[in-house]
Amino acid sequence: MRPEILNPLFGETQSLKGVGKALAKPLEKLRLTRVKDLLYHQPSHWMRRKRVDELDEIDVGETIIVEVTPVDYRSGGPRSPLRVHATDKVGNFISLTYFGRNTGWPKKLLPLGEPKIISGKLERYGDELQMVHPDQVLEPNQVNEIALVEPIYPLSDGLGNTRMRQLIDQTIELAPELPEWIERSQLATKKWKAWRESAVSLHRVEGEDASERLAYDEIFANQLAFMLVRASNRSKKGVPIRGDGKLRDQLQLPFELTGAQKRCISEIESDLAQAAPMLRLLQGDVGSGKTLVALMALLNAVEAGHQAALLAPTEILARQHFEGLQKLLTGMPVNLAILTGRDKGKMRESTLMGLADGSIDILIGTHAIFQEKVQYRNLAVAVIDEQHKFGVSQRLMLTQKAALTPHLLAMTATPIPRTLTLSQYGEMDVSRIDELPPGRQAIETRVISDGRLAEVVDGLERHIAGSGQAYWVCPLVEESEKSDLAAAEERAATLRSRFGDQVGLVHGRMKGPEKDAVMERFQSNQIKILVATTVIEVGVDVPNASLMVIEAADRFGLAQLHQLRGRVGRGSAKSNCLLLRGEALSETARARLTLMRETNDGFRIAEEDLRLRGAGELLGTRQSGEAGFRVASPEQVQEFIGPATDDARLLLDRDGGLDSPRGQAARLALYLFERDWGVSLLRSG
């Protein structure tokens, strides 16, 4: 249960004075739904104002505070701005300009002949001095109410900066004094203030190091929670698994295992043989053979008389795994089953019975495999594919599906830099497949202007005429599936006008059977060109597809581009990836596309993606159900992850753990930053 002292910070923003339904909407757009969200809403920059007695050309470009008197209103028509002509104390002229149809409120704000204090950026318009939409209009006796240095916040439509400041002032009043959880020497070295003082300084003192202190708090809480998970896991009783190798020896593999695969298999086997449940992350680039490594772990469990499960984030990916493993296990005494949300009736009941009586050895599926009604006889190993789609709380949920905690192997095809591995998978040991199987060809990547789209389509025609297949990924138009879908439908229609029924379309709003039917036709080469939105996993292994076209590639992150490119290059034919770009490229977009052209190395790409784009975007999606880092920037994560991890370790190993005074304070940090997966372990801590 959350400590009472923190309750005011978890109140809804609608509990604040002046926040009704109308204001709640723009706050929600900014993900500011609770008091503490506002407290941690950092200024994007600071406005500096200059108080002047007279208007002067020398101040053009500055934000000034000056007293003026309105003398005239001018408007050239319904589409022209309203200009309020005014003079300062010595008669210098300025035009206060207001755009918009409603000209009534500026006139009420600035009555003719009445002196007012105004604040805003002084500009030159022709031969006149001008101020567009003054940010403050007050009575002369209120001049001291205008801040000379003011924090400027990220905003959304319907929410101005003054209103935001008023709301944040309310949250500061609600912020309690909290005991110190940071180690003393760290505080002294950094000269950081106490938590509440830092929270206040974040909004009231420009250039202070309050942001650093608050970012460190978040990272510290994150790392402490991970350590609690690791400690809790090691104290649990699992099932030591030592298979006899009979099933693994029967596998007829299409190629020799790489040295990296053999090393990872050995690390996993060593973990499985221990009584403490395994918590391991398996990293591997696209096409590096992670699934085969995972299969060895699944078969190890079956050899020892236990059950195993593989969880995929989407139905498409689950069915792909099922079909792929079925082929590898042909003729072997292993009962493989699949369970997704689409499976109903007798088929579902049969699967549930097989799990309960132990006759099913390995289950493949989506989230459905961990629903309450799904009971296993003796689940001992669970594998999660595409780990970045699942949060820590979902990882821990798996441990509740067996009498003894099952061993857990998480996989990701997105290579992750060390900093992020530590900050997002800190409870796990890490294995890395850092070489590709022999015979895999490098994918040739070219960057092409979208002005040459007609040439690309001509090339596509030659490609499919030579029996090839291709993916065409449509651009991320904006953050709405509807927009992406519209772009995909338009592109599919354009391509169908030339290629007819050889073009298929897949998007996230299609129903499962409809989507599977299109995928099946693509896999069987009935469809030559698969147009897809970015909201789905293009997770189909089609070796004959050797061309990938990504439209508006400059809008994507490096990791996303690398993932999409990895859908080709799976067969013996030479594969190509065409990145279509717009004409106006930012420096960051240009750097991304250049790197994609230069290398196929996912680990190098991941490190560069972190540098260019930031941690929140690197994995392609935020962890499902997790808070993520709201306060700490990617740069701060990189700077403080090491010291914060050491600090958390000192607390647990030297400073008396969670029962010490510092430990009691650290509990507050865990609740404050919603590391619930650590908090849930405190009851026994």
Protein Blocks (a to p, Z undefined) as FASTA:
>chain_A
ZZfklmmmmpcfklpghiafklmmmmmmnopabfklmmmmccfbdcdddddfbdcfklgo
iacddddddfbdcdfbjkbccddddddfkopacddddedjblmlmmmmmgghiacddddd
dddehjbccdehifbdcdfklmmmpcfbdcdddddehiafklmmmmmmmmmmmpccdddf
bdfklmmmnopacfklmmmmmmmmghiaklmmmmmmmmmmmmmmmmmmmmmmmmpccddd
ddehlmmmmpccfbdcdfklmmmmmmmmmmmmpmbdcdddddddehilpmmmmmmmmmmm
mmnopacddddfbfklmmmmmmmmmmmmgoiacdcddddfklgcjllmmmmmmmmnopam
bdcddfklmgfklccfblcbdcdehkllpcfklmmmmmmmcfbacddddddfbdcdfklm
mmmmmmbccdddfbdcehiacdddddddfklmmmmmmmmmmmmmnopacddddddfblcf
klmmmmmmmmmmmmmmmnommbccddfkbcfklmmmmmmmmmnomafbdcddfkbccfbc
cfklccdcdehkllpcfklmmmmmmmgokambdcdddddddfbdcfklmmmmmmmmmpcc
fklmmmmmmmmnopklmnopacehiabjfkbcfklmmmmmmmmmmmmmmmmmmnopjmbm
klmmmmmmmmmnopaklmmmmmmZZ
